[in-house]
């Protein structure tokens, strides 16, 4: 009986909508770049974040932390990076989303220009 209850709880969590799972999280993400077949470098972001629902059909998140940069042929450096984003279900099959990301440039020197990236999109599920 206890095994059944644990299995049911695990299934409920796994199948729950993302907005229902509000709260803190950890996100570790690696991004690598190439020019043709030449490796340019990698960034390993180690973020702590918080997400929550936004109205009936949306959710938002904010996350940030150190970003370890591994450029090809150069020394490793540590920067600060962060992201804020949101998504909304506009229909049963259509979701719109957006994100703003920022990172320091120059060993966490806040006097230097901050790199900023913006993305937005539409996802249609069949």
C-alpha positions in Angstrom: 0.0 0.0 0.0 2.8 2.4 0.8 4.5 1.5 -2.5 1.3 2.3 -4.3 1.0 5.7 -2.6 4.6 6.6 -3.4 4.1 5.5 -7.0 0.9 7.5 -7.3 2.6 10.6 -5.8 5.6 10.3 -8.1 3.2 9.9 -11.1 1.2 13.0 -10.0 4.4 15.1 -9.7 5.7 13.9 -13.1 2.5 14.5 -14.9 1.6 17.8 -13.2 1.7 21.0 -15.3 4.8 23.1 -15.0 3.0 26.0 -13.4 1.9 23.8 -10.5 5.5 23.1 -9.6 6.3 26.5 -8.3 9.4 27.2 -6.2 13.1 27.2 -6.2 15.3 25.0 -8.6 18.8 24.5 -9.8 19.7 24.7 -13.5 23.1 23.6 -14.8 23.5 24.3 -18.5 26.4 24.0 -20.9 26.6 25.8 -24.2 29.3 25.3 -26.8 30.0 27.3 -30.0 31.6 26.3 -33.3 32.6 28.3 -36.4 32.3 25.7 -39.1 34.1 22.7 -37.6 36.4 25.0 -35.4 35.6 24.9 -31.7 35.2 28.4 -30.2 34.6 27.6 -26.6 32.0 26.6 -23.9 30.1 28.3 -21.1 28.9 26.3 -18.1 26.1 28.2 -16.3 25.3 27.1 -12.7 22.1 28.9 -11.7 19.7 28.9 -8.8 16.3 30.1 -9.7 12.6 30.5 -8.8 9.6 29.8 -11.0 5.9 30.3 -10.4 2.6 30.5 -12.2 1.4 33.7 -13.9 -2.4 33.8 -14.2 -4.3 30.8 -15.4 -2.2 30.0 -18.5 1.3 31.3 -17.8 4.5 30.9 -15.8 7.6 33.0 -15.1 11.1 32.3 -13.9 14.2 34.1 -12.7 17.6 32.5 -12.3 21.2 33.5 -11.9 24.7 32.5 -10.7 28.3 31.9 -11.9 29.0 31.2 -15.5 32.4 29.4 -16.1 33.8 30.3 -19.6 36.1 28.0 -21.4 37.3 29.7 -24.5 39.4 27.7 -27.0 43.0 28.7 -26.6 42.5 31.1 -23.7 42.3 31.0 -19.9 39.1 30.0 -18.1 37.2 32.9 -16.5 34.2 33.2 -14.2 31.3 35.7 -14.9 27.9 36.3 -13.4 24.9 35.5 -15.6 21.2 35.5 -15.2 17.9 35.0 -17.0 14.3 36.1 -16.6 11.5 34.6 -18.8 7.9 33.9 -19.1 5.6 31.7 -21.2 1.8 31.7 -21.9 -0.5 29.1 -23.4 -2.6 31.2 -25.9 -4.5 28.1 -27.1 -4.5 24.5 -26.1 -1.8 23.9 -28.8 0.0 27.2 -28.9 2.5 28.6 -26.4 4.4 31.9 -26.6 7.6 32.5 -24.7 10.3 35.0 -24.1 13.6 35.3 -22.2 16.1 38.0 -21.4 19.6 36.9 -20.4 22.6 38.9 -19.2 26.2 38.2 -18.3 29.1 40.2 -17.1 32.1 40.7 -19.4 35.5 40.8 -17.8 35.8 38.7 -14.7 32.6 40.0 -13.0 33.6 43.6 -13.6 30.3 45.5 -13.4 32.0 48.6 -14.8 32.3 46.8 -18.1 29.4 46.5 -20.6 27.1 43.6 -19.8 26.3 41.1 -22.6 22.5 40.9 -23.1 20.6 38.4 -25.2 16.8 38.3 -26.0 14.8 35.5 -27.4 11.1 35.0 -28.1 9.2 32.3 -29.8 6.0 30.5 -30.5 5.6 26.7 -30.0 2.8 24.8 -31.7 2.1 21.3 -30.5 0.3 18.8 -32.8 
